[in-house]
Amino acid sequence: MFGLKADWSLEVFERYFTLGDYAGGEARWCPGCGDHGVLTAIQKLLRDEQVAPESTVAVSGIGCSSRLPHYLGTYGFHSLHGRALPVACGVKSRRPELDVWVATGDGDCFSIGAGHWIYAIRYNMDMVVMIFDNAIYGLTKAQTSPTSPKGMKTNTHPFGAFVEPHNPLTVTLGITNVSFVAQVVDWNPPLVYEALKAAHRHKGTSFVRIIQRCPVYAEPYIKELQSDPNRFLLLTHDQGLPVNTSVTRQFPNQLVHNPRDLPAAWNVAHDNSAIPLGLLYHNPDAPCYEDSSSIGMDMTPETRLQALNRVLDTLTI
């Protein structure tokens, strides 16, 4: 029918959002960049979950992936290098009802922002943290990043990186109060979508590492991964990410892994013989910082002062 939205249905909603409601500026990533697919997955998920654009905030640091807030039709905050997580935590602490999405890269998060990464996981505030990991500093033209594989030639290491790459999965799984850790590849859209959907529905900090294509500065590394599905290990479980045949056909190596088992998750992440894909760990019972910090926020100033005095009376000087 003329004039109706493309995904209109007979069911009447008070407000109904389509993909166009989540579209921001035209995405100007390089052709073939994996960021395009992740952006599409986020927009589809927000549409499917019918999250109001005005209640959604995208926060980023610096890097190619950090252009994401410009391309979403939501609120956004393009922060400083490595500072996406403290900004996102600040937004969540003052406006806990908002949907907070964080876009950060391997250099942005694991290098200059490493301290913030550790404490954001520990605080476990309710947000989705997406790490766009292409193993290179792309925006500044091909310097070695914390996850560049050993031997990878870059502008800063023309003869090849000589230190083994950082393992962000084992580090994250070792942080106190970790609650959600997943890993996917951008060239498998169904898996990306399911990971982001599970992350969004989880109450707490959802850490989703997305191994992502950079066709300009990391093409040999990514093509090697894409051409050899035996490099990957697909994690399956009834409490993990739902996977259909289009996913299982692409990854012949599979492991039934219970995401509630933290030691098993760490062992899977630590095993360098295969790259795990799926949900490594999920603890829905981990306490969220904003829940604890909001205790007493409804007190009157007088009651809050009395409570503070009681605390001071118990201190020994």
N, C-alpha and C positions, 0 to 999 in steps of 0.2 A: 504494500500500500504506500502511496506517495506520502512522503513527509515523516514516516515512522522511522525510528532508529533501527539499525540493522539487526540487533539482537533483541528486538521487542517481542514480548510474549503476551498471552491473553491474561495472565495474572496481573492484577492491578497493585502497584506499589505506591506508597506515599511519595517516595523518591526512588528513582531507579537510575543507576550509574552505568554507563557503557565505557568501552575502552577510551573513547575520545575524552571522557571527563578526567582521565589521568594523564593526558598527553600535555607535555610542556613544550619547550622549544625543540626545533629539529635536531635530532642527535647527530653530532658531527665527529663521531669516532671514525677511525679508518675503516674502509670496506673490509669485511672479513674479521673485524675485531669481535671477540666474544662478548663484549659489553652489550652489544645490541640485543642478543638473545636473553641476557639476564634482565635487561630493562623490560622487554616484552613479557617475560614471565612475571615480573612484579606487577605490571599493569593488568595482566590477566587475573592474577590472584586477587588484587584489590577489587577488580570488577566482580569476580566470583563470590568474594566474601562481602561485597557491597559495603566497603569501608568508605565513609564520606571523605572526599578529598580534603575538606577543611579540617578534618580531625587527624590528618596524616602529616608527618614531618620526615623529610629525608635530610640526613646530616652527613657531611663528608669531610675529608681532609684535603690533601693535595695529591694530584696524580690524574692519569687518564680516567680511571673509574670514578674519581671524585667530581666529575662533571655531572653525575647522575641527578642531583637536585635540580639542575637546569632543565632536565628533560622529562621531569614528572610534573603533572598539573596539580601539585600539592604545595604545602609550605616546605621551605628548604633552607638549609644553612650550610654554606660552603665555607668551612673553617680553615685553620692553618695546618701546615704540614705536621701530621702525627697527632692532631688535636681533635679528631672527630669524636672520639669516645668521651672525653670530659664534657664536650659541648652537649652530646646526646644525653649524658647522665644529668646535666644541668636542666635540660628541657624536661626530662622525665620526672625529675624531683619536684619541679614546680607545676607541671601539668601532667600528672600521672594518667589521665584519661586519654591522652593522645597516643596514636600509633607511631612509634619511632622506628625508622629504618636507617641503618648506618652503612654507608658505602666507603670502604677503605681498601688500600692495596697492600701488597706484600712489603714494599718499602715503607709506606705510610704507617702501617700498623706494627710490623715486626722489627723496625729499626728505630726511628726517632720516636715512635709512639709506643714502644714496648712496655714502658712503665704503666701507661694508661690502659693498655690491653690487659695486663695482669690484674689490675684492680677493678676494671670493668667486669671481668669474669667473676671476681670475688664478690662484688656487690650484687651481682645477679639481678639488675634492674630489668624490667620487662621491655625488651627491645630485640630487634633482629639485626645482627651484625654480619654483614656480608664482606668477606675478604676476596677481592678480585686478584687472584695470584697468577701472574704471567711470568714470574721468575726473572723480571727485568725492570729497571727504571725506564719506562717507556716515554713519559712526558718530557724528561730531560735527556732523552736520546741515548739510551742503551748503556747504562752503568750497571755493575753487578748489584743484585739485590740480596737480601738475606736468604732467599730460597733458590738462587741461581745454582744449578747443578754443578758439581765439580767438573772442571774442564771447559765450561761454557765461556766462549770468548766474548768480551765486552770492551767498551771504551776504557774502562778502568783496569781491566785485566785482559789485554790483547792476546796473551799467551794462554788464557784460560783461567777460570777461578780455581784457586788451589786449596780452598777450605770446603769441607763437606757442607751441604746446604742445611739450613735451619729446619727443624721438624716442628711446625706450629701445632700439630695435633697432640704430640706427646706433652709439649709444654702446657697447652690449654687443659688437657686432661689431668695434669698434675697440680692445677691451681685449686685452692680451697673454694668450696661452694660452687664448682662448675656444675652446670645443669643440662646443657644441650650442646652436642658437638656433631656436626655432619660434614661430609665432603662430597662434592660432585664435580663433574666436568661440564663446561658450558656447551659443548657440542652434543649433549644429550638433553634436549629440552624437557622431556617428561620427568627425568630425574631431578632437574633443577627446580621445576615447578613443585614437585612433591616435597622436596627438601624445604623450600621456602614456605610452603603451606604448613608443614609440620612445625617449622620454626615460628611462624606467625601465631599459631594456635597454642604454642607453649608459653606458659607464664614464667618469664625469667629471661636471662640473656641467652639468646640462641646464636651460637657461633657456627657460621656456615662458610667453609672455605671452598671457593669456586676456582678450580684450575681452569685458567682462561687463556684463550688464544691472543697472541700479539703477532699479527702477520708481518709486521715490519721489522721488529728487533728480536723476536724469539721464534721465528718460523721453523728453523731446523729442530729445535727442542720440542715444540708442540707437534710438528708433523710426525716425529718419531713416536710420540705417545699415541697420536690418532691412528697411526698405521699398525699399531701392535696392541690389540685389545687384551692380549695375554699379560700385559704389564699391570692390569687392574684386577682387583678382587671385589666383586659385588656382594655387599652384605645384605642378607635377607633374614626376615623374622616377622612374625605376625604383629610384633610391637615396633617394628622398624618402618621404613618407608615402603609404601605400596608400590610394587613394580609389576608392569605388564610384560607381555611377550616381546614388545618392541625394545624393551630395555634388556631383558635377560638374553635375547639373541645376540646383542652386541657385546656382552661380557661373559665369555664361557666359564671363567673361574668365579665360583660363588662359594659363600660361606654362610651358614646359618649362625647368626650372631645375636645374642640377647643384648639390646642396648641398655639394659638396667645393670649390666655387669661391668663395673668400672675397671677392675684389673684386666679383664679380657679385652676391653676396649683399648687399654694402653698397650697391651701386647700386640694387638692388630696394628695399631698406629706405629709401633716401634719396629715392626717387621719390614725391613727394606726390600724384601723379595717381591712385594706387590704393593700397589697403591690402592688403599681401600676406598670404596665408594658407597655411600649410604649413610645411615644413622649409626654413629659409633657409640654415643652415650646419650641417655635421657633420664633425668631425675626430676620428675614434676614436683617432688616434695621439697626441693631445696628452697630455703627462705629467700624472699626478695627484699632487697634493701629498702625500697620505698614503703613496703608494708610495715617494717619495723620503725622506720624514721617518722612515720605518720602518727605513731602512738602519741596521744596527748595533744595533737594539733587542734582538737576541738575544745580544749580547756580554755577557760577564761584567763586573762592575764594574772588575776589574783591567784587562781588555783595553780597556774603554772609556777608562779613565784613561790608558793607554799611548797610545792613538790621539789623545787630547786633547793630551798632552804633545808628540807629534810635530807636531801642528798649531801649538802654541805655539812650538816650536823654529824653525819656518819664518817666524815673524813678525819683521819688522824694527821695532824701537822707535826 
